[in-house]
Amino acid sequence: MELSDDVIVIYTDGACSGNPGPGGWAWAVAPSGEINDSGAEARSTNQRMEIMAAYQAVIHFEDDPRVIRIVADSTYVVKCFNDGWWRGWHKRGWKNSQRQPVANRDLWEPFIELVIERGRVEFEWVKGHSGNRMNDYVDALAVAHTQI
C-alpha cells in the first residue's frame, strides 16, 4: 500500500460478541494508529459494526482535503462501494439482489450519501487475522468494546 501526503489511510474493523450481541467498532490512521476512535452498541451485529467503523472514520475526516482510503477486512463494506452494490440497492428501492430489504439501511443511506457528496474516498480490502499490524490493532480496539 502506498502512503503519500495526499492520502490518509484509515484501517477500520467491527466486532460482535454473539451475532446479534454487544458490538464494537474502531478505526485508526496508519501508520502509527495514534489517531483513532472506537465505540460500542449494546445490541448489534458484526456487519453493522463494520459499517459503523468505516462511516465514523469518514465523518471524522469529512473536511480533510486528502483522499480517504478505508482499509477494511469486511467484503460487505468494500464491495458496497467498489462493486457498486449500493447502486443496485437504490435502483431496487433498497432491496438486495434477492429482493429482500437491505440490512442496516439506517447506516448505509447516510454513509453512502456522505461518500458520494465528499468524493475522494477509496476502499481497499485486507485479509483479517493475517498478521497485518494495523488490522490487528483496530480489531483489538473493536473487540474490547464488545466486553463493555
C-alpha positions as CSV (number, residue, x, y, z in Angstrom):
1,M,0.0,0.0,0.0
2,E,1.3,3.4,-1.0
3,L,1.4,6.2,1.5
4,S,1.5,9.8,0.5
5,D,0.7,13.3,1.8
6,D,-2.3,13.3,-0.5
7,V,-3.9,10.2,1.0
8,I,-5.0,9.4,4.6
9,V,-5.1,5.6,5.2
10,I,-7.5,4.5,7.8
11,Y,-8.0,0.9,9.0
12,T,-11.4,0.0,10.2
13,D,-13.0,-3.0,11.9
14,G,-16.1,-4.1,13.7
15,A,-16.7,-7.0,16.1
16,C,-19.6,-8.6,17.9
17,S,-19.9,-10.9,20.8
18,G,-22.7,-13.1,19.6
19,N,-24.5,-12.1,16.4
20,P,-26.5,-10.2,17.5
21,G,-24.9,-9.2,20.7
22,P,-22.7,-6.5,22.2
23,G,-20.8,-4.8,19.3
24,G,-17.7,-2.7,18.9
25,W,-16.3,-0.7,16.1
26,A,-12.9,1.1,15.6
27,W,-10.8,3.0,13.2
28,A,-7.2,4.1,13.3
29,V,-4.9,6.1,11.0
30,A,-1.9,4.4,9.5
31,P,1.0,4.0,10.0
32,S,1.0,4.6,13.8
33,G,-2.6,4.3,14.9
34,E,-2.1,7.2,17.3
35,I,-5.2,8.9,15.8
36,N,-8.1,6.6,16.4
37,D,-11.7,6.3,17.6
38,S,-13.9,3.5,18.7
39,G,-17.3,2.8,20.2
40,A,-20.0,0.3,21.0
41,E,-23.6,-0.7,20.7
42,A,-25.3,-2.8,23.4
43,R,-27.1,-5.0,20.8
44,S,-25.7,-5.1,17.3
45,T,-24.3,-7.3,14.6
46,N,-20.8,-7.8,13.2
47,Q,-21.9,-6.3,9.8
48,R,-23.4,-3.3,11.4
49,M,-20.2,-2.6,13.4
50,E,-18.1,-3.0,10.2
51,I,-20.3,-0.3,8.5
52,M,-20.2,1.9,11.6
53,A,-16.4,1.8,11.8
54,A,-15.9,3.0,8.2
55,Y,-18.7,5.5,8.4
56,Q,-17.3,7.1,11.6
57,A,-13.9,7.3,10.0
58,V,-15.2,9.2,7.0
59,I,-17.3,11.5,9.2
60,H,-14.2,12.3,11.3
61,F,-12.2,13.3,8.2
62,E,-15.1,14.7,6.2
63,D,-13.4,18.1,5.8
64,D,-9.9,16.9,5.3
65,P,-8.7,17.7,1.8
66,R,-6.9,14.4,1.3
67,V,-8.2,11.3,-0.3
68,I,-9.5,8.9,2.4
69,R,-8.5,5.3,1.9
70,I,-10.5,3.0,4.1
71,V,-8.8,-0.4,4.6
72,A,-11.2,-3.0,5.9
73,D,-11.4,-6.7,6.3
74,S,-15.1,-6.5,5.5
75,T,-16.0,-7.5,2.0
76,Y,-19.5,-6.2,2.8
77,V,-18.2,-2.6,3.2
78,V,-15.6,-2.8,0.4
79,K,-17.8,-4.4,-2.2
80,C,-20.7,-2.0,-1.4
81,F,-18.6,0.8,-2.9
82,N,-16.0,-1.0,-5.2
83,D,-18.5,-3.3,-6.8
84,G,-21.3,-0.7,-6.7
85,W,-23.8,-2.7,-4.7
86,W,-25.4,0.5,-3.4
87,R,-26.4,1.4,-7.0
88,G,-28.5,-1.8,-7.3
89,W,-30.0,-1.3,-3.8
90,H,-31.0,2.2,-4.7
91,K,-32.4,1.2,-8.1
92,R,-34.5,-1.6,-6.5
93,G,-35.9,0.6,-3.8
94,W,-33.4,-0.5,-1.1
95,K,-33.9,-4.2,-1.8
96,N,-30.9,-6.5,-2.2
97,S,-30.3,-8.9,-5.2
98,Q,-32.7,-11.4,-3.6
99,R,-35.4,-8.6,-3.4
100,Q,-35.2,-8.5,0.4
101,P,-34.9,-5.3,2.4
102,V,-31.2,-4.1,2.6
103,A,-30.0,-4.8,6.2
104,N,-28.6,-1.7,8.1
105,R,-30.3,0.7,5.7
106,D,-30.3,3.3,8.5
107,L,-26.5,3.3,8.4
108,W,-26.0,2.7,4.7
109,E,-28.1,5.6,3.4
110,P,-26.2,8.4,5.2
111,F,-22.9,6.7,4.8
112,I,-23.3,6.3,1.0
113,E,-24.6,9.9,0.7
114,L,-21.5,11.1,2.6
115,V,-19.1,9.2,0.4
116,I,-20.8,10.5,-2.8
117,E,-21.0,14.1,-1.6
118,R,-17.5,14.2,-0.2
119,G,-15.9,12.2,-3.1
120,R,-12.2,11.2,-2.8
121,V,-13.0,8.1,-0.7
122,E,-11.4,4.8,-1.7
123,F,-11.9,1.3,-0.3
124,E,-9.4,-1.4,0.0
125,W,-9.8,-5.0,1.3
126,V,-7.3,-6.6,3.7
127,K,-7.4,-10.2,4.9
128,G,-8.4,-10.2,8.5
129,H,-6.4,-12.0,11.2
130,S,-3.4,-12.3,8.8
131,G,-0.8,-10.5,10.8
132,N,-1.4,-7.0,9.4
133,R,-0.4,-4.8,12.3
134,M,-3.0,-2.1,11.7
135,N,-5.8,-4.5,11.0
136,D,-4.9,-6.4,14.2
137,Y,-4.9,-3.1,16.1
138,V,-8.3,-2.0,15.1
139,D,-9.6,-5.5,15.6
140,A,-8.4,-5.4,19.2
141,L,-10.0,-2.0,19.8
142,A,-13.3,-3.2,18.4
143,V,-13.3,-6.5,20.3
144,A,-12.5,-4.6,23.6
145,H,-15.8,-2.7,23.2
146,T,-17.8,-6.0,23.0
147,Q,-16.7,-6.7,26.5
148,I,-18.1,-3.4,28.0
